[in-house]
Amino acid sequence: MPGVREPDGRLDPGTALAGVPHLADQSGPIAGRLARLGELAGWPESVAALSGVADAAAAQARVLDLVDAATLRYLSYGYGSPVLLVHTATAPNAVLHVLPMLPSEMWAPSLGAVWAASAAITAGYAPAAARDVRTPAPASPQDVVEQAVAHGDEHVIKFTDTAVEVYERTGNPDALAAAAHARELIR
C-alpha cells in the first residue's frame, strides 16, 4: 500500500480509526482502492497517528485495543460495506492469535501491518458518517454464536467469534450487538 508509515503517534486505535480519511470514490475492486490511497490527503499521517509501541507486550495490548475498537465501530459503520468492514476487526484478531507463535521481535511489525490493513479497509470502504444503530444485543454470547451458525455466512461467523471475544474481555454488550448487526446486514 502506498504511504504506509510505522505507527509513532499518540492516538488509541478507536481515535486513530476515526481519523482515517475516506476515499471520495469508494468504487472498484480492493486493489484499485488501495492504489488510490497514495493520493488521499492525510492518509500517511493517519496511519502514523496510531500510538507507537516500545516492546512486544505493548504491541500485543495495542492489537487487542484495535480488535475491540474495530468491532465496536462496526455497529455504526458496517452498513457501508458489511462484508469488507468485518475484516477491520477479524484481521487484527487473527494476528492476535498468531502473535504467541512468532518471535517477540515480530510483534511490533505485525501490529504495524495489521493496523495499516484495518486503516486501508476503513479508508476504502467505511462511509464518512456513522449511523445510529439500535440493534439489540443478544441475550448471551451463546445466543449470538448460535444465530451466526444458523445464518451460515463465514464472515458473520468469524466476526461473531471476534465480537464474543471482545465481549468476554470488555463486558461491553455493544460487541454482541455488532455481531447481531453483521448478521442483519450480510445476506
Buried (B, 14 or more C-beta within 10 A) or exposed (E): BEBBBBBEBEBBBBBBBBBBBBBEEBEEEEEEBBEBBEEBEBBBEBBBBBBBBEEBEBBBEBBBBBBBBBBBBBBBBBBBBBBBBBBBBBBBBBBBEEBEEEEEEBBBEBBBBBBBBBBBBBBBBBBEEBEEBEBEBBEEBEBBBEBBEEBEBEBBBBBBBBBBBBBEEBEBEBBBBBBBBBBBBBE
